[in-house]
Amino acid sequence: ETYTVDWELCLKQYNQCNIYDQYAAEGGTDPAETYGQITLTPTAATETLTFDFNDPGLMSWSPLSGISNDSYYFNVELSVQGVPLANANSDDFVFGGELTSNSYISQVENILLNTGVPFNGRAYLDFSNLNILQFDLDCGLYEDGSTAPVDTHSWQNFGAWSNYFTFQSNGQINASTGTADLIPTNAGTHHIECNVVRNFDNAVIGRIVSNDFNVIDDTTNQDDASISVAVDMHADYQYANVTISAVDLDAGQEYTYDWIVHDNVPIPPVTLMENDVIWTQGTGDSSEYVLEFHDLQDTTNACITVVFSAGDTELQTVSNVCWASASTSDHDGDGVYDKNDQCDNTPAGSVVQADGCSDADGDGFDSNYEIDCGSDPNDGNVVPEDYDGDGTCDLLDTDADGDGFLNDDEIMAGTLPLDETSYPANRLPTCSLYYSLEVDGIPTTFEGNAAIPALSGVTAQVGLDSMVPPVITIPAGSYYMTAHCIDLDGDDITVTVNDITIGPVAGEVSAGALIVIEENVSETVDVTITWTDGSETLMTMVTVEMKSDSTAPIPGFGIIMGLSAVLLAGLASRKKYGN
């Protein structure tokens, strides 16, 4: 007796076998020959038949080219003289078997020595797996230039229903063993390599390689860095340019120059200027910073002292770099030397006073100040109004009557902003927003300049269209954004920053959330700050738009240098519970 064996290829995902029926109905033929027939005249009770089917190796398909990489099975039917006798399906299998080029490990940030490496990524397959095959992931941590890993870790039995699987390591160190998935042994440049291994035959189907990142030694003990300080006098205007040069710097390390200029003629010496410069070192091991003292007061013996620190550790002090200062610089060209000019951007041709500020009507008030205050700069009989006599005109004074309540808050409460005896029953908390590096922790003192100062009541609700956003540069890294709130009534305050809640605490409280800036990318981070004193609740959405620059200075609580990225605060909502 002659038997017939009919076989056909079937898609697992849809249990679809007649793959090319529609194309055939339109007059086409099966380009991949997804079906066939074998005739059999058995000579024994059991017979074994073999047929070949070639994997076309395609990532995409059309009826004119063939089938794609995917998950399949064969359906086989045994019949005799057209009568079906038996039907069976093969095990599931896949066509394909490689890792695609869009597999990745996400950006790995710089880390400290003796800490684990947090990383994550995604492995893309060139086929739809439908959980048929299992995979292992073998990862190694490599120092720059080395072919042998300094640490390894493996994850077993990844499955994938579609064409990818994800992986991650949080980098946390096990408290019992003191180990992490991947942990470096030396400082310097490193990267991660991960092999994807197919379980059933232990074949490596592809490799994923991360970016280079730096492992940084103890941030409080970078004692190999040093500085030199040199002075050069301007040939025309006789002021000093002081150059601070640093060498043997470490990438990712926070450095500080604290400098002070003394007039050494009097005894004891008198401080003329002081400031600091804070930055995080990017690529390269050197840096040069120039200070221009075009506005320094005259002296025959000006001397600068520079204290150089890495983190909180003082590395070096350079002093007794001296010069004679007699600057004749006049940057704005108003006829008043910079050292005497209190208004350093007076428009050219303006009539100015001895302090360099314009006063067209001779009433003793700077013309630009009068314009800002709504006064007439050309009428000596009209001067800016200052109800509380604090030296700031009413139009610019946020508390014009000096009663301790902001004008906008008084207007909201229905009290009079120009009457010190009229004020709200409840004084709203005010909050200021600060930045600090993660390695420095959440700040506990707030004595410097806030990124956004004094948000309270209406001032938190001004709206994006009327705010002039402050500008801040933040290099790649991890930062705490901290809201520091004070209630002058001494009420209990509760502050929430991105789901981190602190309080209630009487009078003064701070809360911070961690934000991460990826290296060499532009990204936006939203931070929500909510604060309440039990009577009033305010909420502000802060949008931080950053273009990462690893060589830029970091925000601190003193002078902030080189501002470039935008920090914009606007109202999200406000709810009043009543008094």
Secondary structure, 3 states (H helix, E strand, C coil): CCEEEEEEEEECCCCECCCCHHHHHCCCCCCCCCEEEEEECCCCCCCCCCCCCCCCCCCCCCCCCCCCCCEEEEEEEEEECCEEEEEEECCCEECCCCECCCCEECCCCCEECCCCCCEEEEEEECCCCCCCCCEEEEEEEEECCCCCCCEEEEEEEECCCCCEEEEEECCCCCCCCCCCCCCCCCCEEEEEEEEEEECCCCEEEEEEECCCEEEECCCCCCCCCEEEEEEEECCCCCCEEEEEEEECCCCCCEEEEEEEEEECCCCCCEEEEEEEEEEECCCCCCEEEEEECCCCCCEEEEEEEEEEEECCEEEEEEEEEEEEECCCCCCCCCCCCHHHCCCCCCCCCCCECCCCCECCCCCCCCHHHHHHCCCCCCCCCCCCCCCCCCCCCCCCCCCCCCCCCCHHHHHHHCCCCCCCCCCCCCCCCEEEEEEEEHHHCCCCCCCCCCCEEEECHHHHCCCHHHCCCCECCCCCEEEEEEEEEECCCCCEEEEEECCEEEEEEECEEEEEEEEEECCCCEEEEEEEEEEECCCEEEEEEEEEEEECCCCCECCCCCCCCCCCCEEEEEEEEEEECCC
